[in-house]
Each structure stands twice: as C-alpha cells, then as structure tokens.
Amino acid sequence: MAGLREECGVFGIFSYEPRDVAREAYYGLFALQHRGQESCGIVVNDDGIFNFYKDIGLVNDVFSRERLDSLGKGNMALGHVRYGTTGATDRNNAQPIVVNHIKGRMALAHNGNLTNSYELRRELELKGSIFHTTSDTEVISYIITEERLASPSIEDAVNRAMNRIKGAYSLVIMSPAKMIAVRDENGFRPLCYGKMPDGSYVIASESCALDSVGAEFVRDIDAGEILVFDQSGIKSIRDHCGKAPHKLCVFEYVYFARPDSVIEGCCVHEARSRAGAYLALEYPVQADVVVGVPDSGLDAAIGYSKQSGIPYEIGFIKNKYIARTFISPGQKSRMNKVKIKLNPITGVVSGKRVVLIDDSIVRGTTSARIVKLLRDAGAKEVHMRVSAPAFLNPCYYGTDIDSRENLIACHHTVEETAKLIGADSLGYLSVDSVKRIACGEKGRGGYCTACFDGDYPTEIPSQTQKSRFEKKISESKK
C-alpha cells in the first residue's frame, strides 16, 4: 500500500431506444478508472435479457472491441470499476453482480462499504443463503432480493432494503425495465446524473464520466434519495432523505475524485487548490520552489504557490504508462516502485529549498522515498506539506484504512514523522480547514472527517474485515 485507495466507481445509462450502450458504458468506466483498477464489468439489458462480462484488469484490457460487440445492443447498461476494501481480489468479486430470482433479474453496482455487512451476512447464511463472493455488495443484492419477493416493485424493494443496510452505498440497480440510482442517508459517496442530447439519462459516481459520453450534468442525487428511470420518465422517492446528517467523504475532494469533476456544486480542482492555500497560511516557510507529487498533489501545490508567492514548478515527471496504483508483488519490488513511477527534474530542485506537496501520508514509506529522490537530485531543504489532516482512525465507509496499527501519525509526533521521512519540516492541513475546502467560507459543511478526528457519523461496526495493510505486510514477508 503506497497510498490510499477507494472502493470503486459506478456508471449506468438508460435509453428509450436500443443502441450501442455497451460502448458508452465503456467510455464512462474509462473516465472513472481512477476510482478502481482491480476489476471492471459491464451488463447490457436488451429487452430484459442481460448480457454481461467482467474480469480482473483495467477497462482497456478487459474490454476489447470484440468483447464490447459481443454484449450487443440494448436500452440500458450498467458498469463498474473496482478496488475492493472488503473482499478478496479475484474475478468472483468483480461487479456488477447479476442476480436471478423468481420475479426476474437484477444487476447491481455498488460504491461504498456497509457497516453492518457482517451481521447481515450471518443472518442471510443462517437462512440458507449461499454466497459466491466475499464482498458486501452481494449482501446488498440478497437483501434487495428478499424485499423484492414481498414488494410490488423493484423500487419499493430498494426502499425497504434501505431500512436494513447501514453505512456507505451509492448504488446503480438495473431490472428488466428500470434503472435505479440510490444514495445512502448520509451521502458518503458521490452520485450524480445527466441527460444526453437524445434524451437518454446517465448515472455516474462523478461528473467527469457524464462529460465523457456527452451528457449534460443535471444534478447530484441527494442523500437518501431513490431515483427511478423507466419508459414513463423519472421518479424520485425521498422517504429516506433528511433522516441523517449529510456527511460526504471529504477525501473525495482531497484525493479520490478527478480534478475536472464537480461534486455537490464544487469543482474538485478548486477545492484542492484551496487546500493548498490554507496550507500556506497554516504552515508558511522560506523556500525557493513549490512542487507537487503527481497527480493528486499538483492542484494543492498550485494553491500553495499562489498564496505564498513561492514559484510553482514541475518537480517530477510521472511515468504515464503506469496506472494510478502500480501493483507491487512484494516488498523488494515495492522498494523500486517510486523510482519507476516518478523521477525528479534536477534542474528545478538542485540547490533549492523545496516545498513538497502531497495529499496524504499513510505509512510514511512512500513519502520517505519521494523526499530521498529530491535529496539525491540536490535539493538543499525539503519541507513536506500535506493537503489533508493526519490519518488517526480507521474508515468504515469505503476508504482503505481498516487499522490504526500502520498509520504513522498514530505512533509518531509531527516532528518525529518529519525526521522519519527525511524532511526538514512537516505540516498537515487542519481539520477545520479541510472542512472548508469544498466551498470556502461559504461551504455548507456536512463532511465526514472521521478518519482524521474520530467523529463517526454512524454506529461503529462490531465486526470488521481484516486490515488490508496487514495482508500486504504478511505477503511481503513470505
């Protein structure tokens, strides 16, 4: 684990006429690839017949032209890119999940993490349910299916299921005749929809995916809302709206989302630039140049530079042929990972006092290597600035922080951490400031910052999955 990863991205398209929706889903998933690089899948609905394919790998590798053609045409498609915070990395856990039941078929794609997945899974297994995956998405599919057997419609089943599932979930669900978008009562994960010139509708985790298929952004789906698309139009069900405080994950703005996306009215690039400006105010330093760690540190570095007056320069060249999360099979390989992915520009940093901006420090190992790269390139001083507060607590809502054990800030002071990573100084953005980055002083607030301050908006789960940090460490020792 070089850094943080988030669970996944969802995409759906509803057309009133059959067409090549598989290709449009492909473009949408390509735009959401940054949200998950482990696996992907697409389901096409052709008048109630579901054709689907999913596998481990990047969108461009899994879906060749021939594979897309094999999915055929339809009036609906559902897509998903995954990085699993819950469940093993294998083809079985790839999404969307397709379910056959006595009232028809259903496909489901999920972004987030349930807090009561363990209890629900045990309850279902005691009733005789047989699970084929280790992800909590299958738990959601079973709960909705149970409710569907006693409900007059799929949307009514989803409404009832929301009384049982807890935690973070942005869902896109496809039945033979309907497409449904669902967001949990707290609104932890983003979800929006747009309209194409021909009247078709598109649902996506981020607005950048709407842009990729030429859809015009309509609005964000509200926390707790169920939005139903069918041949008669759009219907909004708001029974669960306003039942819980709004708590969008603030790390969507800091790291997860693409800079060109707009989430709940705020441009992500502007939010990150604002974070950099706040950092400059909170942790000023005498320096010659500001550089950002590609890619998620660049926007904050620009903000820091503008606020401080210290010139911004491109300090690193990133290998464009390596995915956002380069997979290292073991510790020895991981040692060379940063050099493969990043290379400093000596002429920019040699003999200079450098302000280095990154989005987070998790274990500190990657930060130490990046600082060393600057030192080796001749940097006279390196002052590390982080555009998020220090991680001190596990996340139960879809961010890959399952344990406090391997979070460097839990065991070392800021000064100790600076020494461990080899920096001359270190500064984290304050919790108060990170709450204001989305819309500045006028922001409505309502963000989840539990991983920073321990203020959990929901009940903490009694049972959780084993930490993925521990898994990676144990593998590296083999």
Disulfide bonds with the S-S distance in Angstrom:
none
